[in-house]
């Protein structure tokens, strides 16, 4: 791609992630000459007081496009399967948020804070990792570089927005019904009731009775961090939170690292905000601060807290990791990749 003062950018999809892509492009002042918004059907949408004309997707719509951001739908075959190679053929660099190309050995899987150099290997398509993987590896990376992470045991507490806008609406509508003692609602976007409930089932069940979401965290971590020796195991749960994923991450390292040293590394790590301090209080002298989904909503950082050593395992360490899954977990990471491409 030739260096330009501005670029023709295309966003494919106007679901929750597509909307955030458009918003973040504006917020970060991405140098846009023309912004095209594509979806299955023509319509106008209003976002933050601005009207965008959504055009029906077709191969011709990628003519003259420099960067194509595919919003994707997690767990489903996205538009990128049909149109990504066509867009590349017409001169665009494709950044795909869906899962269709992530494990393709010819497609870089990129988190800019970790492996920006991998972008140089692209052949027209760059993949955006899964939301739960992104926030975990951003927190792991500074520790891995210092003392080498050997094992990861992660339990995720994933918001309804990770399953799309309809899942959030289902959470809200079910909550209203449950408060009114009306249990006649149906589960459409999610496999189980989500109001006042949670369930350990995200995506399809696969090998060893792990879900596809859990396997993504294993395989994507290996690819992003360039280390297949890290033993990763995951349990992914859907919780009644509108937006913002949380993760309890247990790691074992090759060399000993204290909680104090880990906090020092995390406090300086790109993309990380450490929230783990004693909070002075008249009523509780030992109350600690820690991040929650409501704190991360609408924010770009990966928040980390509850950093503590395992008293029974010499090199064991716990982290509590929270992030806005629509922003850093999807749209923001994709736009950051685009920024690296033009840089």
C-alpha positions, 0 to 999 in steps of 0.5 A: 500500500502506498503512503497517502494523506488519507485512505478509502475505508470500508466497514462491512456490517452494522451490528454491534461491532460494525457500529463500534468500528465506525465510531472508533475510526472517527474518535481516533481521527483515522485519515479517511478520504471516503468511508463506505458502509456495507451490509446485506441491504441498503438503508440509512443509519444514525450514529452519534448524530451523523447519518451514514448511507449503508449500501448493499454489499457486492464485489464492485463496492470494494473498487478503490478501497484501501482498507476493508474492516469486516465486523464479522459475527463470532461463531458464524461464517462471516461476509469475509468468507464471500468477499475478503478475497474479492476485496484483496483482488481489487486492492484492499487490505482486509482486516477481519474480525470474524473467526474464518481466517484466524488459524490460516497459517498464511494470515497474521493474527495480530494484537498490536501491543504484542506482535505488530511485526506479524502484519508485515507477513500479510498477503492481503488479509489480517485476522483480528483475534477473539475478544476473550483472547485479546484481553487475556494476552494483553495482560499476559504478554509483559509477564511472559516476556519477563519470566515466561508463562508456562501454564494458563488456567482461565475462566471467563465471564462473558457479557451478552454483547459478545453474542451480538445486539440481539443477545443484549436485548434478550438479557434486558427483556428477560430481566424485565419479565423475570422481575414481573414473575413472567417466565414465558419468554423464549431463548433465541439469541442465547442457548439458555436463560440469561436473566439472573443466571449464567451458563458455561456454554459459548459456541459449539462443543468440540474435542474433549467436550471443550467449546469452540470458544475455549479452543479459540483461547488455546490456539489463538494464544499460541499463534499470537505469542508464538509459543505452542509450549504454553499449556492453556485451558479455559472454561468460558461462561456467559453472564448477565452483564450487558457489556464487558468481559471479565476473566480470572486468569491463573498462570504458572511461570518458568521463573518466580515473579512476585505480585509486586513485580507483576504489578510494576510490569503491568502498570507500564504495559501498553494498553493495560490499566492497573486497578489494584491498590489499597483504598483508604476507608474509615470503615475498612482499612484493607479494602482494595480497588479492582476492575469491573465490567461497568468500569471498562464499558466504553474504555479502550484499556485492558484493566487488570487487578487482584494480582496475587501470588499462589501461596501453595505453588511457587511460581503461581500467580492470579490476575483478574482481567476486564475489558470492553469486548466490543472495543478492545475485544473487537473494533478497537483492535481492528482499527489499531491494526489498520493504523499499523498498516498505514504506518 
